[in-house]
Amino acid sequence: MEPKKILFVCTGNTCRSAMAAAMMADIAEKNDINILVDSAGVFAPIGDLAADNAIAAMKKRGIDLSLHRTKPLTSELIEMADIVLVMTDAHKMLIENMAKGKVFTITEYAKSEGEIPDPYGGDLEEYEEVADELYDLLTDIAEELYDDTQNDK
C-alpha cells in the first residue's frame, strides 16, 4: 500500500511548515502511520536553514531540524501530494487553483478553527507556542490518518 503523501506549506519554509513536517514525521514513525511528509513555502528561497528558534523548539522535542533546507512550493510538489496542509487562509487562497480539492488549512483539516501565527523573528517562547499548537493539531490529524491507513490494509 502506497503511503499517503502530505505537504505542509507556509510562507518561507523556515518555521511553521518545517516544524509541522518534522513533528508529523516523528509522530508517524512512533505510531506506525504509513505517510510521507514534505514541506515548502509559497515565497521560500532554495536552501536556507530553518530559523534558529525553530531548530531550538524542535530540539526540545527531541527532533533535529538542523538539516532542514527551505524550498519553494512548486506545481510538482503539489501534484505529488495527496493532502496539502497550509497555515493560513491566505496560503490556501494563494494555491487553491493549483491544488484543487486537496488543500486545507491545518486547523480545518484537524476539525478546529483559526490560523497558525507566524513566529518568524519572534523569541523562542513564540516558536514553542506555535510548536505546541501544531503538535496538538497534528496528533488529531495523525489519529485520523492512522485509521485511514489501517482501513486501507
N, C-alpha and C positions, 0 to 999 in steps of 0.2 A: 504494500500500500504506500503510495506516494505521500510524503509529508506535506502538510498544509504550509504554505509559504506566506509569512506575514511581513509586511514592510511598514516600518514606523517612519513617519515624516514630521519634521518640524521646520524651522526657518534655516538655521545654519548648520545643523547636524553636529553641533559641538556639545549640546546639553541634553535636551529632553528626549529626542529620538534615539540618541546614542545610549542614554541611561535606560530607556524603556526596552530597547532591543537586548541590551546586556542582561537586564533583570529577567526578561521573558525567556531568554536562552537558559539562564540559570534555573528558573522555575521549571521549565520544560525538562531539563536534564534531571533534576531532582525528583520529578514526578512521572517520568517516562511518558511524556507527551510528544507525539510524533509531529513536530513542527520545525520549520527552518525560519530564522528571523534575519532581517537586514534592516538598515536604516539609511536615510538620505535627508537632504534639506532642500527646500524649494529655492533657496538662494545660497546654497553652500558652495564654497570653493572645493577644489580637489586637494586632498591630502593634508589638511590642517589637523592638529591634535584636538582631542576633546578639551574642554575648558578644565583648568586646574581644579576648580571646586567640584566639577562633575566627577573627575577622577577620584578626588578625596571622598566624596559622598559615596561612591561605589565601593571604594576600598574598605570603608566602614562596614559594608555589607558582605565583604569577602569576595568582591567581584573586581577583576582587573580591567580597567578601561584604558590603561596607558597605551595599548596598541591600536586603539581606535583611530581611524583617519576619516576625515569628512569626505562626503561625496555628494554631488548634486543629483537631484531627482531627474531621472530620465524616463522616457516612454518605455524603454526596455525593462527597467526595474519595475515599473507599474504592470507591464504585461506579464512578467514572471510571477507577480504576487497574486495570491488568492484573495487576500484581505489587505487593504491599505488603511492603516490607523494614523490619523493626524491629531495634532494637539489642539487646534482651534477651528472655529467655524470658518475663519478667513483662509486657513490652509485648505480646508475642504472645498471652499468655493474656487480657489485657485486651480485645483486639479480635478474637480468633478468631471469635466468634459473628457479628460484623458483616462479616467478610472471609473467610468460609469458602472454603477451597481456594486462596486466593491470598496468604495471609500467611505469611511465613517470617522467621526471624532472618536477618540479613545473613550471618552466618557459615554458617548452614545452607544458604542459597542458593548460597554460594560453595564448598560442599562442604568446609567447615572446621569448627572447633569453638570453643566459648567464646562470650563476650559482649563487647560493646563497652563499656568502662567510661565513666562519665560524668565528663568533666573539669571540669564546672561548678564555678567557684570556685577551680580549680587554677591553677598557674602556666603560662606559655607552653610550657614543656617538656612538661607533661602533655598540652596540646592538640596539640602537634606529634606526640607519640607516638600519640595517638588518630588523628590525621590520617594518619600513616604506616600504621597498622593498617587503617584504612578504605581507603586507596588500594590496598594490596595485595589486599584482598578485592574491591574494585571493578574492578581490572584483570582478575581472574579472571572476574568476572561479565560484564564487557564482552566478553571473548573469546567466551563462550557466547552473549551477545546478538547479537554480530556474526554468528556462524554462523547463528543463528536468523533474523536479518533478511535475510541473503544467501539462505537457503533459501526464504524467502517470496517472492523476486523471480521 
